[in-house]
Amino acid sequence: MPYFCIIIDDDINVIEQLTEYIERSPGLELMGAYTDPQIAADHLLSLNRPVDILFTDVEMPHLSGFELAQQTAGKYNNLILVSGHMHYSLEAFFLQAKHFLDKPISPKKFDRVINHVLSTMVPVENFMMIRLSGKNQAMKVLHNDIIAIESWANYLKVYTTSKTYVPYGSLSEVMEELAPTGQFMRIRRSYIINTQAIELINRYQITLKNGIAVSVGETYQKDFDAYFEANIKRRKLK
C-alpha cells in the first residue's frame, strides 16, 4: 500500500519540484498539492484518516506552517517542514516534525529526509473479513484488492482484482467499516468504489480497473464533486 503525501507551499516551483521527487519515489503517492494553506488545512480536517506524510512550507501568507501543523494535529502521521531558513529547524523539533527539509531542495536532500521518515514507518495491512456461503466460513480480503462493492438483494457483490465474491451483508454496514480508511466512497445507494481503482472520470461516469462503468447517483454528486476538487484537480496543480 502506498504512503500518501500532501504538499503545501505558496511557491508553485517548490510544489512542482516536490511532486517530481514524490512521483519518482517507490511507495509514495501524491494525494494533493496546495498553494493556499487554509484550503489545505480545511481538506486535512475533512479526512477520515490521517495523511501519511505532510510536507508544508513554514512562511506562508495568512497561515504559517507551524500554525497549520498545530491546527491539523492528528490529521497527519509524519510532518516534514520545508523552509529556506535553518533557524526554523529548532521549532520543527518542538513540533515533533519528522524532519526539516531546507531549501533549495535537491534530490539528495529529499532522499535523505524521506528515507529517514520511511525507516520509522511500519506498513499496515488493511483488510476486511467477508462471510462466505458456509455459516462458519469467512475470508480476508485486502482493501487494496477491492475494486467495488455492489448491493444485490440481501447480498453483496465484492469485485476484487482476482474474482468476485457474493457474501451476505449490508452495504451500509460495510461502508461504516471502510469509511475511516478514506479510500472508499459511496457513489450510489447500491455502490461503493475504491477510489484508488478509478481509471477514468467523465463528469459523473466512472470507469474502474475491472472495466466496470458506473454513474454517480444524484444524491452523491455533491460529495463526489468535493472529492474530485480535492483529490484530482489539485494533483495537477500548475
N, C-alpha and C positions, 0 to 999 in steps of 0.2 A: 504494500500500500504506500503510495507516495506521501511525502510530507508537504503539506500545503503552506504556501507563503503569501504574505501580503506586503506590499511596498507602499510607503507613504513618504513623499518628498515633493516640495514645491518646485523643484528643478526637474523638468522633463528629461533632461540629458542624463541625470542620475538614474531616473526610473528606467530609461531605455538601457542603460549600462547594466543595472542590476537584473533587469529582465533577461538580457542576453546571458549573463552568468548563470542565472537560475535555470534557464532552458537548456543549457549545455551540461547541467549537473544531474547525474543519475539519481533518481529518488526524490527530486524536488519538483514541485508543480506550482506555478503561479496561479493564485486564486483571485487576485485583484491588485490594481495599482491606482493610487490616488494622488492628486496634487493638492486637494483640499483636505486638511486634517480633520475638520469637523464632519464632513461627509464620511470619511474613513472611520471615524470613531462611532458614528451612528450605525454604520454597517457592522462593525465589530460587535457592538452591543446587541445587534439583532441576531447574531449567530446562535445556533442551537448548541454548538460545541466550539471550544477554543481553536483558533488557528494554530498550526504547529510552530511557525516561525514568523515573527513580525519584524520587518525592517522599517525603522522610522527615522527621519531626519530630526535633528534637535531644534534648530532655529527655523520656525515657520510662522507665517502671519496668523494672528488670532489665537492659535493654539500651539504651544511648543510640544516637542516630542516627549518631554518629561510629563507635561500636563496630560497629554494623550495617553501615555502609558499608565498613569495613575487612574485616569477616568475609565479606562477599559481593562483594568486589572481583573484577571480571571478569564479574559477572553483570548489570551494567547499563552502558549506553553513556553515559548522561548523568545526573548526580546533582544534584538540587535540594534543598538543606537548608531546612527550614521552622522558624522559631522567632520568639518574641516578644522575644528578647534579641539585640540587634545585636552584642554583643561576640563572639558565636559566628561572625560573618562572617569573621574572620581565620582561625579554624580551618577554616572551609569552604574558604578559599583554599588552605590547605596540603593539604586532601584532594582538591584539584582538582575541587571541585564546580562545575558549570557556572554556578550562580547561588545566591544566598541570598534566600529569599522570607520577608520579615518579616511577622509578624502584627501587627495584624489584616490579613487578606488581602482586597484589593479587586480588582474586575475589572481595573482599570488596572494594578495591580502584577502580577497574574497575566499579563496580556497582554504587558507589558514583558519579563518574565522568559522566558516561553515563546517569544516572537518571537526573542529573542536565542539561545535554545537551537536553535530550528528553523533559524535562519540559518547555523548551523555544521554542520548535518546534510546529508549527501548521500544522496538516495534510492537504494536498491539494488534493481535489478530481478532478483528471484529467479525462476528458471525451470529446467525440466528438458528434456532432449532425448529425444524418443521415436522409435524406429526404425519406419519405415513398411514397407509390403509390399516395396518395392524394396530390394535389399541395400545400396545406397548412398544411401538416402533417409532423412532424419531431419527432424523438425520441432520447433521451440522452442515449448513450452507454458508460460505463466506460472503460477507456483504459485497465484496468486490466482484464476486461471480454472479451476483443477481443483476439482471438487466431490467426486469419489470415484474410487477405482481398485479394480477387481474382478479377481480371478484367474479366468481362464477357460481351462481346459486348459493348454496351453503358451503361451497368450496372455494379454494384459491388456485389460480394458475401461477406458479412461480417459474418465470422464464430465467434460465441461467445460461452461462456460456457453453455448457455441455449438454443439458437436457431440460425438459420441463417437468416439474413436479405438480401434483394435484392433491394437496393436503386439505383437510377440513380446517376451516378457520374464518376469522372475521378480518376484513381489510382495515377497519378502524383500529382494531387491537394491534395489528401488525404495524400500522403507521405510528401508533403510540410508542411501540418498541423501537422503531427505526428513526423517529424524528430527532432524538438527541445527537445522532451522528452528523446531521447537516448534509448528508449525502443523498437522501431520498426526498422526493416531492410527490404530493398527490396532485394529479392534474385533471382527474375526472372523479366522479363519485365511485367509479369502478376500477380506477387505475392508479398505481403508484409506479414511478420510474426512478431508476438510479441515474442521477444527473451526470455521473461520470460515463454513462453508456450512451449519451447523446451523440449522434453522428451528424445530424443536420437539423437546423431550425428554419422553418419558413413561416414566419409570423406565428400562428398558433398550431402549425403542423410540425410534429416532431418525428424524426426517424431515428430508431435506436440501432445498436450494433447488430442485432439479430435480423435487421431488415424490417421489423415491425414499425408501421407508421400509425401514430395515434394523435388525435387532436386534443387541445386543451379545452376543457369544458368552460362554459361562460362563467360559472361561479368561481372558477380557479384562475381566471385570466389576470386579475389584479395581482395576485401573489406571483404568478409566472412573470409578469412584466417586471416586478421588483427583482426577482431572481436574475432575469436577463440583464437588467440595468447594472446590477452589482457584480455579476459573475462573468458575463460575456463581453459586454461593451467595454468595460474597464480593463479587461485583459489586453485590449488592442489600443489602449490609450496613447494618443500622439500629441 
